[in-house]
Amino acid sequence: MKQHGKIRQVANSSRGSNLRRMLSTELHMMDNLIVDGEENEDIHTQVNNEENLDSIEEAKTNVATEEVTENNITPKYNSVFGSVKVKNESNKEITEEILTPNISLENNKDIIIFHTHTCESYTPSEQFNYEMTGSYRTTDLNYSVARVGTELEKYLTNYGYNVIHNQTYHDYPAYNGSYGRSLTTVENILANNSDAQMIIDLHRDAVR
């Protein structure tokens, strides 16, 4: 499963240079990283805002990752961190420190959500069918991972968070360079929202 879409928490202590250095390093590394079972993509109901919050299930923690063994998928990895298996094809070393950063946030109420791979979509069904603009990709934001971001935004807003959800296409019409384009988007958002410290790059975790 692809793990590079996990929450990225960006400390705001030394804005500008620190942000660019951290995001540039991480995004460059992740752009060249293939996680266990993920293919190289270069080959490539609306929530009621008045819903009773007591009925919303809290996200579970310490849940084990399930390894897909069907469809002739052979696990490929060269690093193991706890239950996470990673195939690192970049020239950057992945360390325990990188995976477990010691970051404290002064502001956890303002959240930015964006998508490096905005067009990532899901297996269409008879009820939820859409026009593909690539291999399991679509520019229809109602059926891509951007829709997941929209739902997450609604839930977070219900909990009292201030959310900016950016749905800019970073992987269309070209996939290559997605991370560089999304970095520019994040920097532009932070230029006008300098107090925000939590950034979520939301991806689709899936194989075909």
C-alpha positions as CSV (number, residue, x, y, z in Angstrom):
1,M,0.0,0.0,0.0
2,K,1.1,3.5,-0.7
3,Q,2.2,5.3,2.5
4,H,3.4,8.7,1.2
5,G,0.1,10.3,1.6
6,K,0.2,10.3,5.4
7,I,-0.3,13.5,7.4
8,R,2.5,16.0,7.0
9,Q,2.9,18.3,10.0
10,V,4.9,21.4,9.2
11,A,6.4,23.4,12.0
12,N,6.1,27.1,11.5
13,S,8.9,28.3,13.7
14,S,11.3,29.5,10.9
15,R,9.0,30.1,8.0
16,G,10.1,30.3,4.4
17,S,13.5,28.6,4.2
18,N,12.8,25.9,6.7
19,L,9.5,25.1,5.1
20,R,11.0,25.0,1.6
21,R,13.9,22.9,2.7
22,M,11.7,20.3,4.6
23,L,9.0,20.0,1.9
24,S,11.5,20.0,-1.0
25,T,13.6,17.2,0.6
26,E,10.5,15.1,1.6
27,L,8.6,15.6,-1.6
28,H,11.6,14.9,-3.8
29,M,12.3,11.7,-1.8
30,M,8.7,10.6,-1.9
31,D,8.4,11.3,-5.7
32,N,11.0,8.5,-6.3
33,L,9.7,6.1,-3.6
34,I,7.6,3.0,-4.3
35,V,6.0,1.4,-1.3
36,D,5.3,-2.3,-0.9
37,G,2.8,-3.4,-3.6
38,E,2.5,-0.1,-5.4
39,E,3.0,0.1,-9.1
40,N,4.9,2.9,-10.8
41,E,2.2,5.3,-11.8
42,D,4.2,6.7,-14.7
43,I,3.0,3.7,-16.7
44,H,-0.1,4.9,-16.0
45,T,-23.4,11.2,-0.6
46,Q,-23.0,14.2,0.9
47,V,-22.4,14.4,4.8
48,N,-25.0,16.4,6.6
49,N,-23.2,19.3,8.5
50,E,-25.8,19.0,11.2
51,E,-25.1,15.3,11.8
52,N,-24.9,14.4,15.5
53,L,-21.2,14.3,16.3
54,D,-21.8,11.6,18.9
55,S,-22.6,9.2,15.9
56,I,-19.2,9.9,14.3
57,E,-16.8,7.0,14.9
58,E,-13.3,8.0,16.1
59,A,-10.4,7.0,13.9
60,K,-8.7,3.9,15.2
61,T,-5.0,3.8,16.0
62,N,-2.4,1.1,16.1
63,V,-4.3,-0.8,13.3
64,A,-2.1,-3.3,11.5
65,T,-1.5,-2.9,7.8
66,E,-2.9,-5.8,5.7
67,E,-0.7,-7.1,3.0
68,V,-2.3,-7.9,-0.3
69,T,-1.2,-11.4,-1.4
70,E,-3.8,-12.1,-4.1
71,N,-3.7,-11.2,-7.8
72,N,-0.1,-12.3,-8.1
73,I,1.1,-9.2,-6.2
74,T,4.7,-9.9,-4.9
75,P,5.8,-7.7,-2.0
76,K,8.9,-5.7,-2.9
77,Y,10.7,-3.7,-0.3
78,N,14.2,-3.0,1.0
79,S,13.4,-1.3,4.4
80,V,11.1,-2.3,7.3
81,F,10.0,0.2,9.9
82,G,7.7,-1.5,12.4
83,S,4.8,-2.8,10.3
84,V,5.6,-0.6,7.3
85,K,7.6,-2.1,4.4
86,V,9.1,0.4,2.0
87,K,10.9,0.0,-1.3
88,N,13.1,3.1,-1.4
89,E,14.4,3.8,-4.9
90,S,15.5,7.3,-4.1
91,N,19.0,8.5,-3.1
92,K,17.7,9.6,0.3
93,E,18.1,7.5,3.3
94,I,14.9,6.8,5.3
95,T,15.6,6.9,9.0
96,E,13.5,6.3,12.1
97,E,13.9,10.0,12.9
98,I,12.3,11.0,9.6
99,L,9.4,8.6,10.2
100,T,8.9,9.8,13.8
101,P,9.6,13.5,13.8
102,N,9.5,15.3,17.1
103,I,7.2,18.2,16.2
104,S,5.0,20.2,18.6
105,L,2.3,22.4,17.1
106,E,1.4,25.7,18.6
107,N,-1.7,25.9,16.3
108,N,-3.6,22.7,15.6
109,K,-6.9,24.4,14.7
110,D,-6.0,25.6,11.2
111,I,-5.5,22.8,8.7
112,I,-4.6,22.7,5.0
113,I,-5.6,19.8,2.8
114,F,-4.2,19.4,-0.7
115,H,-3.6,16.5,-3.1
116,T,-0.3,16.0,-4.9
117,H,-2.1,13.4,-7.1
118,T,-5.5,15.1,-7.3
119,C,-6.8,12.8,-10.1
120,E,-6.3,9.5,-8.2
121,S,-9.7,7.7,-8.3
122,Y,-11.3,4.4,-7.5
123,T,-12.7,1.3,-9.1
124,P,-16.0,2.5,-10.8
125,S,-19.2,0.7,-10.1
126,E,-22.7,0.7,-11.7
127,Q,-23.9,3.2,-9.1
128,F,-20.7,5.3,-9.1
129,N,-19.4,5.4,-12.6
130,Y,-17.2,8.1,-14.1
131,E,-15.1,8.9,-17.1
132,M,-11.4,8.0,-16.6
133,T,-8.7,10.4,-17.8
134,G,-6.0,7.9,-17.1
135,S,-5.4,4.6,-15.4
136,Y,-7.8,4.8,-12.4
137,R,-7.6,8.6,-12.6
138,T,-10.2,11.2,-13.4
139,T,-10.4,15.0,-13.5
140,D,-14.0,14.7,-12.1
141,L,-13.5,15.9,-8.5
142,N,-16.6,14.1,-7.4
143,Y,-15.0,10.8,-8.0
144,S,-11.3,11.4,-7.3
145,V,-9.4,11.5,-4.0
146,A,-10.4,15.2,-3.9
147,R,-13.9,14.0,-2.9
148,V,-12.3,12.3,0.1
149,G,-10.7,15.6,1.0
150,T,-14.1,17.3,0.8
151,E,-15.7,14.8,3.2
152,L,-12.7,15.1,5.6
153,E,-13.1,18.9,5.4
154,K,-16.7,18.6,6.5
155,Y,-15.9,16.3,9.4
156,L,-13.1,18.5,10.6
157,T,-15.2,21.6,10.3
158,N,-17.9,19.9,12.4
159,Y,-15.2,19.4,15.1
160,G,-14.4,23.1,15.1
161,Y,-11.3,23.1,12.9
162,N,-10.6,25.8,10.3
163,V,-9.9,24.0,7.0
164,I,-8.6,25.1,3.6
165,H,-9.1,22.4,1.0
166,N,-7.2,23.0,-2.2
167,Q,-8.2,20.9,-5.2
168,T,-5.7,22.1,-7.8
169,Y,-4.7,19.5,-10.3
170,H,-1.0,18.7,-9.8
171,D,-0.9,15.5,-11.8
172,Y,-2.8,16.6,-14.9
173,P,-2.2,16.9,-17.7
174,A,1.3,15.7,-16.7
175,Y,2.0,13.3,-13.9
176,N,5.8,13.9,-13.7
177,G,6.6,17.0,-11.6
178,S,3.5,16.6,-9.4
179,Y,5.4,17.1,-6.2
180,G,7.1,20.2,-7.4
181,R,3.8,21.7,-8.4
182,S,2.1,20.8,-5.2
183,L,5.0,22.4,-3.2
184,T,4.4,25.6,-5.0
185,T,0.6,25.4,-4.1
186,V,1.4,24.8,-0.5
187,E,3.9,27.7,-0.3
188,N,1.3,30.0,-1.9
189,I,-1.4,29.0,0.6
190,L,1.0,29.5,3.5
191,A,1.9,33.0,2.2
192,N,-1.7,34.0,3.0
193,N,-2.2,31.7,6.0
194,S,1.0,31.9,7.9
195,D,-0.5,30.6,11.1
196,A,-1.3,27.2,9.7
197,Q,1.0,24.5,10.9
198,M,-0.7,21.3,9.9
199,I,-0.7,20.2,6.3
200,I,-2.4,17.0,4.9
201,D,-1.4,15.7,1.5
202,L,-4.3,13.3,1.0
203,H,-3.7,10.4,-1.4
204,R,-5.6,7.3,-2.4
205,D,-4.1,4.2,-0.8
206,A,-4.6,1.4,-3.3
207,V,-3.3,-1.0,-5.9
208,R,-5.3,-2.1,-8.9
